[in-house]
Amino acid sequence: MLINGGFGVNIVVENLRVQLSLSKPNPTPYNLHMANQTIAKPLGLIRDLEIFVHGIPYIVTLLLSITMY
């Protein structure tokens, strides 16, 4: 599942990246501002990943997180 962070970048958990055999992420300059007012540093960034939803291709950027609550 992709979770859109509201600014055109989607969040995916690290164990899903491994399960899907996605490429290793690049460093990211972003911090995430969580709903509980804390700041989290993503594990990395994967740009321009092509995914298909119902046969329609989309180009997405993924921010990797350790876990989602």
C-alpha positions as CSV (number, residue, x, y, z in Angstrom):
1,M,0.0,0.0,0.0
2,L,1.2,3.5,-0.8
3,I,0.5,6.2,1.7
4,N,0.6,9.6,0.1
5,G,2.2,12.1,2.4
6,G,0.3,15.0,0.9
7,F,3.2,16.5,-1.0
8,G,3.5,14.1,-4.0
9,V,5.8,11.7,-2.2
10,N,4.6,8.3,-1.0
11,I,5.7,6.5,2.2
12,V,6.4,2.7,2.2
13,V,7.9,0.6,5.0
14,E,11.4,-0.9,4.6
15,N,10.3,-4.5,4.9
16,L,7.9,-4.0,2.0
17,R,10.8,-2.6,-0.1
18,V,12.8,-5.7,0.6
19,Q,9.9,-8.0,-0.2
20,L,9.3,-6.3,-3.5
21,S,13.0,-6.3,-4.4
22,L,13.0,-2.5,-4.9
23,S,16.3,-0.8,-5.4
24,K,18.3,0.6,-2.4
25,P,17.2,4.1,-1.5
26,N,19.2,7.3,-1.9
27,P,19.8,9.6,1.1
28,T,16.9,12.0,1.6
29,P,16.9,15.7,2.7
30,Y,13.3,15.3,4.0
31,N,12.0,15.0,7.5
32,L,8.5,13.8,8.3
33,H,6.3,15.7,10.6
34,M,4.2,13.1,12.3
35,A,0.6,13.5,13.5
36,N,1.9,13.4,17.2
37,Q,4.1,16.4,16.5
38,T,7.4,14.4,16.4
39,I,9.8,14.6,13.5
40,A,11.0,11.4,11.9
41,K,14.0,10.9,9.5
42,P,13.1,8.6,6.6
43,L,15.5,5.8,5.7
44,G,15.9,7.0,2.2
45,L,14.2,8.0,-1.1
46,I,13.5,6.0,-4.3
47,R,12.7,8.4,-7.2
48,D,10.8,7.7,-10.5
49,L,9.6,4.2,-9.6
50,E,7.1,2.9,-12.2
51,I,4.1,1.1,-10.7
52,F,0.9,-0.2,-12.2
53,V,-2.5,0.2,-10.7
54,H,-5.3,-1.6,-12.6
55,G,-2.9,-1.7,-15.6
56,I,-2.3,2.0,-15.6
57,P,1.4,3.1,-15.1
58,Y,2.2,5.7,-12.5
59,I,5.6,7.2,-11.8
60,V,6.0,7.6,-8.0
61,T,8.7,8.7,-5.5
62,L,8.9,6.7,-2.3
63,L,10.1,7.7,1.1
64,L,11.2,4.7,3.2
65,S,10.2,4.4,6.8
66,I,11.1,1.7,9.4
67,T,7.5,1.2,10.6
68,M,4.1,2.8,10.2
69,Y,1.6,3.0,13.1
